Structure formats: C-alpha cells, structure tokens
Amino acid sequence: MSRLIISRLDYARIKKCISDARQANTISKSEAEKLGEELESAKIVEPREIPSDVVTMNSVVKLSFLNNDKLVQLQIVYPDQANLKQNKISILSPIATALIGYKVNDEIDWVVPAGLTRIRIDEITYQPEAAGDYDL
C-alpha cells in the first residue's frame, strides 16, 4: 500500500486533538499512539497539493465492509463536531484513524470487537480540498 498523505493543516490540528484528548483522558494511550504513528509515517503536503482521492478531515466517505457487504457513508470530523446520528465520526475514533490519509479503492484491515474486518474506501463524495475549501 502506498504512503498515507495528510495536509499540513490536518496534521497540526489532529496532533492538537490527540494532545487535548490525552490531557482530558478521552482517548486511550494505545489509540493515541496508533494515530500518532500514522501521522508520523504520512507524507505531509500543503492542502492545495492533496489528491482528490485521499481521505482528509471533513471528507464524506463511502465504505464497504468486505466481510459482510455492508455499505456505510460517514464524515470524518474533529471531536467537538462528532454526531453519530448524522454519521459524523470523530478523528479520534478507531475507524476514522484507520481511514485518514488513505485513497479511494484502498482496502484496510480494521480490528473490531468481533475480530479483524476489512474495509474498502469506495468513494469520497466530498473532500474539502477538492472543493476548494482549504481551511476546513
């Protein structure tokens, strides 16, 4: 799989979210470390350089769960904007951590309570950078 790509703005904001969540004890140490490792291994680019097929903050993403053919659409948001009824998922959640920086058609192994599952990014119906919304 290719290297993750994250905008410089998303990188800085996500790092702050992790730090704030660690201080407030609202994220587990292992989840904070996992997200931090993903960020550190990513290629950091300016928002205008983000390819339109990369999952970024505020992206609306269609996913397939390959083990059961379930289809889901969700938006990756900052913790204060999370709302499960609106399918807005916090970047600090395990699924958002698994998706950020990946591209359309990437398949990702994700550990859920029932065990390992595989998800595929089918489509990005909205990506701020592709829409010219560079400051979201």
Phi, psi and omega per residue, in radians:
M1 nan 2.546 -3.103
S2 -1.292 2.897 -3.132
R3 -1.179 2.461 3.089
L4 -1.114 2.597 3.104
I5 -2.147 2.254 -3.132
I6 -2.375 2.456 3.107
S7 -1.279 2.664 3.130
R8 -1.012 -0.683 3.137
L9 -1.151 -0.832 3.098
D10 -1.049 -0.756 -3.128
Y11 -0.972 -0.894 -3.103
A12 -1.116 -0.760 -3.110
R13 -1.198 -0.690 3.133
I14 -1.172 -0.715 3.094
K15 -1.021 -0.727 3.113
K16 -1.145 -0.716 3.097
C17 -1.034 -0.747 3.131
I18 -1.097 -0.821 -3.138
S19 -1.059 -0.819 3.126
D20 -1.080 -0.748 -3.124
A21 -1.171 -0.644 3.102
R22 -1.123 -0.755 3.140
Q23 -1.140 -0.609 -3.126
A24 -1.545 -0.020 -3.098
N25 0.990 0.688 3.119
T26 -1.856 0.136 3.051
I27 -2.431 2.462 3.117
S28 -1.253 2.703 3.126
K29 -1.027 -0.717 -3.101
S30 -1.178 -0.697 3.107
E31 -1.172 -0.711 3.109
A32 -1.078 -0.747 3.137
E33 -1.161 -0.714 -3.139
K34 -1.088 -0.834 3.138
L35 -1.134 -0.719 3.097
G36 -1.051 -0.724 3.110
E37 -1.130 -0.704 3.102
E38 -1.072 -0.767 -3.139
L39 -1.100 -0.777 -3.086
E40 -1.176 -0.467 -3.128
S41 -1.554 -0.141 -3.059
A42 -1.382 2.739 2.975
K43 -1.473 2.138 -3.103
I44 -1.683 2.189 -3.129
V45 -2.311 2.883 3.058
E46 -1.206 2.621 -3.113
P47 -0.919 -0.665 -3.123
R48 -1.212 -0.237 -3.118
E49 -1.687 -0.030 -3.117
I50 -1.234 2.191 3.037
P51 -1.105 2.608 -3.058
S52 -1.238 -0.184 -3.128
D53 -1.762 0.274 -3.125
V54 -1.825 2.372 3.091
V55 -1.305 2.109 3.116
T56 -2.139 3.080 3.058
M57 -1.044 2.447 3.142
N58 1.284 0.060 3.064
S59 -1.195 2.546 2.992
V60 -1.805 2.127 -2.946
V61 -2.167 2.380 2.992
K62 -1.764 2.254 -3.073
L63 -2.153 2.650 2.955
S64 -2.052 2.317 2.968
F65 -1.559 1.931 -2.957
L66 -1.269 -0.341 -3.139
N67 -1.380 -0.364 -3.113
N68 -2.406 0.171 3.110
D69 1.047 0.385 3.091
K70 -1.337 2.384 3.095
L71 -1.910 2.413 -3.095
V72 -2.442 2.510 2.978
Q73 -2.097 2.312 3.131
L74 -2.560 2.854 3.081
Q75 -2.083 2.344 3.126
I76 -1.596 2.109 -3.044
V77 -2.293 2.997 3.042
Y78 -1.328 2.725 -3.006
P79 -0.910 -0.663 -3.097
D80 -1.260 -0.183 3.136
Q81 -1.826 -0.063 -3.073
A82 -1.106 2.415 3.132
N83 -2.765 1.791 -3.069
L84 -1.055 -0.620 3.136
K85 -1.107 -0.478 3.115
Q86 -1.735 0.167 -3.105
N87 1.021 0.589 3.065
K88 -1.756 1.987 -2.987
I89 -1.902 2.264 -3.136
S90 -1.107 2.472 3.056
I91 -1.032 -0.389 3.139
L92 -1.439 -0.064 3.093
S93 -1.397 2.640 -3.116
P94 -1.002 -0.670 -3.105
I95 -1.217 -0.685 3.107
A96 -1.150 -0.718 3.073
T97 -1.011 -0.672 -3.135
A98 -1.209 -0.466 -3.016
L99 -1.665 -0.588 -2.980
I100 -1.000 2.280 3.093
G101 1.549 -0.177 3.113
Y102 -1.513 2.945 -3.037
K103 -1.971 2.853 3.021
V104 -0.959 2.391 -3.111
N105 1.387 -0.085 3.030
D106 -1.193 2.517 3.039
E107 -1.967 2.343 -3.018
I108 -2.229 2.306 3.008
D109 -1.408 2.288 -3.090
W110 -2.332 2.268 -3.138
V111 -1.563 2.110 3.086
V112 -2.013 2.945 -3.127
P113 -0.924 -0.569 -3.128
A114 -1.415 -0.085 3.141
G115 2.210 -2.784 -3.094
L116 -1.408 2.336 3.038
T117 -2.283 2.848 -3.130
R118 -2.113 2.261 3.110
I119 -2.068 2.614 3.091
R120 -2.146 2.389 3.051
I121 -1.453 1.914 -3.087
D122 -1.499 -0.666 -3.036
E123 -2.838 2.594 2.963
I124 -1.948 1.905 -3.086
T125 -1.456 -0.348 3.030
Y126 -2.618 2.255 3.015
Q127 -2.323 2.133 -3.064
P128 -0.909 -0.790 -3.086
E129 -1.102 -0.716 3.121
A130 -1.150 -0.522 -3.140
A131 -1.513 -0.017 -3.129
G132 1.477 0.171 3.135
D133 -1.639 1.346 -2.984
Y134 -1.374 -0.216 -3.060
D135 -1.868 0.093 -3.129
L136 -1.241 nan nan
